[in-house]
Amino acid sequence: MLDRVKERFDLHPERLIADTAYGTGPMLGWLVDRKIAPHIPVFDKSIRIDGTWRRADFEWDVENDQYVCPEGQTLKQFRRNYSDPNRRPTSEGQAKYRALKLTCQARPSKQQCCPNADARTITREEHEDARQVARDIAMTEQYRVSMKLRKKVEMLFAHLERILGLGRLRLRGPNGANDECLLAATAQNLRKLAKILPAPQKPRKA
């Protein structure tokens, strides 16, 4: 849709507002690559509710391709040089960074880090940089404004479905659906105009 709008109207959005369903790594990466700011909640399963350290508590060292835990220990993807790159342990779209077992076992904070595992493992997705861009945007004031705007748009669709009875189409085919949606949107706009325009005043009788 964005490509069609760019081709037909030469319009390129600066930001895109959507709900969490669009907050996946590939979608966020696609937007960031096209210089579109993703005002979208990140779809993230790394959040922990048991009090242990989250992935956000580990510092990402981009230069050395490793994570650093709060106690300064490193989690690396590879700890040996493979003469044959095909022998490296890989996972499609993901990379796993592991700490040394002996290091984790000796740390006093193991119960806070990985109480049910011998060593801590962190999975990093292919588009993690784009996901971090979305997380940083979520901390800004403009993001809060965008979320309010998104709710206003979603309320219009809810109004069409619940108040104007557009929960189910009655006409068949794309043309019929287009006619029904156009009529429903027209009725919706007329209701909004009726609230904006002042009602005509009746002349008082002498």
Secondary structure by P-SEA (a helix, b strand, c coil): caaaaaaaccccccccccccccccaaaaaaaaaacccccccccccccccccccccccccccccccccccccbbbbbcccccccccccccccccbbbbbccaaaaaaccccccccccccbbbbbbccaaaaaaaaaaaaacaaaaaaaaaaaaaaaaaaaacccccccccccccaaaaaaaaaaaaaaaaaaaaaaacccccccccc
